[in-house]
Amino acid sequence: MPYHTGSNHNHKSKPKPKMNTKPKPKVNNDKGKKGEISQKEMARLIEHSKQHKGGMRSKHMRNMIKMMKEGMSFAMAHKKAMAMDKK
C-alpha cells in the first residue's frame, strides 16, 4: 500500500467556478411576505396589462403593482387603480 500523509502539496487545486450572483426579482411562489408578488399574480398582471395602452409601463399597471406589494389583492388593487384613473 502506498504511503499517504494527507497533505495536498502534490496536487494542483483548481479554482471553484463562480456561481451566478445576479439578484433575483422579488417574485415569490407563495404570498407570504408583504412587498412580494407571487408568480401566479404576476402572470395575471401581465395578461391584464395587454388591455391597457403602454402595457406594464402604464400608470394603471404601476399603481396596481404598488398596491399589490402593499398587500392588496388583485381585485382590490384593480378597483382602486380604476378610481385613480378617473381622477
Beta strands, then each sheet from edge to edge (+ up, - down):
strand 1: 27-28
strand 2: 37-38
sheet 1: 1+ 2+
end
